[in-house]
Amino acid sequence: MEAQLNDNPNVLSSKHPHIVTRSDVEQALFLWVKHMEEKQETVNGLMLKERWKCFEEELDVPENEHVIGDGWIPSFCWAYKIKEYQWHGEADSVDLEAVEIEWQHVKKITDAYEEGHNNKYQSSNIWIKFFEPNMTPFVQPLDAGIILCFMAYYWQAFCRHAIELDEAGKSEINKINLLKAMVTAQQA
């Protein structure tokens, strides 16, 4: 225990109590995070949670000792000085110039589409409206909960996929091809 205290002096801080239920799983998770940092791969809270579950299974942790929920993640990150970086959020991810360029591209394609070709398509029937970021709850209030559930299932599956790629020794684990994304979305 002294060795762990020396390696992690913040563990006993009274300001942020860090309760260790399974030191073997916690140490394995910490080593995995360091491994991911060395590979320059991104790790998020959901990946930590999924990897924790994997380590519980690998280390034969009894079912009644499994960690439930994700309330342990902030104290784990604080104790081991793991920082979370947000690459972008929905509100900051829209490049208005890129949207305008894409809009012009879509308009060019739809205007060039021959009338009478394939279901008598007419470009005048298409109106594309780009909403401001974070408008879903206002425009489609009943869909917001469904979308939230879908995203939770999708990200959980995506994180599992990234962990599987890491275990297989692959690099760029956070990249996903279109087919895998579509299959993952369908399963979510």
C-alpha positions in Angstrom: 0.0 0.0 0.0 2.9 2.4 0.7 4.2 1.9 -2.8 0.8 2.8 -4.3 0.6 5.8 -2.0 4.1 7.0 -3.2 3.1 6.4 -6.8 -0.2 8.2 -6.4 0.0 10.9 -3.6 -3.4 12.4 -4.5 -5.2 9.2 -3.7 -5.6 10.2 0.0 -6.6 13.8 -0.6 -9.5 14.8 1.6 -10.8 17.2 -1.1 -11.4 14.5 -3.6 -11.8 11.1 -1.9 -10.7 8.3 -4.2 -12.1 4.9 -3.0 -10.3 1.9 -4.5 -12.5 -1.1 -4.7 -10.2 -3.3 -6.9 -6.6 -2.1 -7.1 -5.7 -4.8 -9.6 -8.4 -3.6 -12.1 -7.5 0.1 -11.4 -3.8 -0.5 -12.0 -4.6 -2.4 -15.2 -6.8 0.4 -16.4 -4.1 3.0 -15.5 -1.5 1.1 -17.5 -3.9 0.8 -20.4 -4.4 4.6 -20.4 -0.6 5.1 -20.4 -0.3 2.6 -23.3 -3.0 4.6 -25.2 -1.2 7.9 -24.5 2.0 6.4 -25.9 0.2 5.4 -29.0 -1.3 8.9 -29.2 -4.8 7.5 -29.2 -7.8 9.3 -27.7 -9.5 7.8 -24.6 -12.8 9.1 -23.3 -14.9 8.3 -20.2 -17.0 5.8 -22.0 -13.9 3.9 -23.2 -12.6 3.9 -19.6 -15.9 2.4 -18.4 -15.9 -0.3 -21.2 -12.2 -1.2 -20.6 -12.9 -1.4 -16.8 -15.6 -4.0 -17.6 -13.1 -5.9 -19.8 -10.5 -6.0 -17.0 -13.1 -7.1 -14.5 -13.9 -10.1 -16.7 -10.2 -10.8 -17.5 -9.3 -10.7 -13.8 -12.2 -12.8 -12.7 -13.8 -10.2 -10.5 -16.9 -11.7 -8.7 -20.2 -10.3 -10.0 -21.0 -8.7 -6.7 -17.8 -6.6 -6.8 -18.4 -5.2 -10.3 -18.4 -1.5 -10.5 -21.8 -0.1 -11.7 -22.2 3.3 -13.2 -19.6 5.8 -14.1 -19.3 8.0 -11.0 -15.9 6.6 -10.3 -14.4 8.0 -13.5 -13.8 11.7 -12.4 -12.0 10.6 -9.2 -10.0 8.0 -11.1 -8.9 10.6 -13.6 -8.1 13.1 -10.9 -6.1 10.6 -8.9 -4.0 9.6 -11.8 -3.8 13.1 -13.4 -5.6 12.0 -16.5 -7.0 15.0 -18.4 -9.9 15.0 -20.8 -9.7 17.0 -24.0 -12.8 17.8 -26.0 -11.9 18.0 -29.7 -15.1 19.7 -30.6 -18.7 19.9 -29.6 -21.8 20.2 -31.8 -22.0 23.9 -31.5 -18.4 24.5 -32.5 -18.1 21.9 -35.2 -19.9 23.7 -38.0 -17.7 25.4 -40.5 -20.1 27.8 -42.2 -17.8 28.1 -45.3 -17.7 24.3 -45.7 -21.5 24.3 -45.4 -21.9 26.9 -48.1 -19.5 25.0 -50.4 -21.4 21.7 -49.8 -24.7 23.6 -50.4 -23.4 24.8 -53.7 -22.3 21.3 -54.6 -25.7 19.8 -53.7 -27.5 22.5 -55.7 -25.3 21.8 -58.7 -26.1 18.1 -58.5 -29.8 18.5 -58.1 -30.0 21.2 -60.8 -28.2 19.0 -63.2 -30.4 16.0 -62.5 -32.5 15.3 -65.5 -36.3 15.5 -65.0 -38.0 12.3 -65.8 -35.0 10.2 -64.8 -35.7 7.8 -62.0 -39.0 8.6 -60.4 -39.5 11.9 -62.2 -37.3 13.8 -59.9 -37.6 17.6 -59.8 -35.0 19.6 -58.0 -37.7 22.2 -57.1 -39.2 19.7 -54.6 -36.1 19.7 -52.5 -35.6 22.4 -49.9 -32.6 22.0 -47.6 -32.6 24.0 -44.4 -29.5 24.0 -42.2 -30.5 24.7 -38.6 -28.3 26.3 -36.0 -26.4 23.9 -33.8 -28.2 22.4 -30.8 -31.7 23.0 -32.3 -33.0 19.4 -32.2 -34.8 19.8 -28.9 -36.7 22.8 -30.3 -37.4 21.6 -33.8 -38.1 17.9 -32.9 -38.8 17.8 -29.2 -40.1 14.3 -29.2 -37.1 13.0 -31.1 -34.6 14.4 -28.6 -34.9 11.5 -26.2 -34.8 8.9 -28.9 -31.7 10.5 -30.4 -30.0 10.7 -27.0 -30.7 6.9 -26.5 -29.4 6.1 -30.0 -26.2 8.1 -29.4 -25.6 6.4 -26.1 -25.9 2.9 -27.7 -23.9 4.0 -30.7 -21.0 5.4 -28.7 -20.9 2.4 -26.4 -20.6 0.1 -29.4 -18.0 2.5 -31.0 -15.9 2.4 -27.8 -16.1 -1.4 -27.7 -15.0 -1.5 -31.3 -12.0 0.8 -30.5 -11.0 -1.3 -27.6 -11.2 -4.5 -29.8 -8.9 -2.8 -32.4 -6.5 -1.8 -29.6 -6.4 -5.4 -28.3 -5.7 -6.6 -31.8 -2.7 -4.2 -32.0 -4.2 -1.9 -34.6 -3.4 1.8 -34.8 -5.8 4.7 -35.3 -8.5 2.9 -33.3 -10.9 5.8 -33.4 -11.3 5.7 -37.1 -14.2 3.7 -38.5 -15.2 2.9 -42.1 -18.7 3.7 -43.4 -19.9 0.1 -43.5 -18.9 -0.5 -39.8 -20.5 2.8 -38.8 -23.8 1.9 -40.6 -23.8 -1.6 -39.0 -23.1 -0.1 -35.6 -25.9 2.5 -36.1 -28.3 -0.2 -37.2 -27.5 -2.3 -34.0 -27.9 0.8 -31.8 
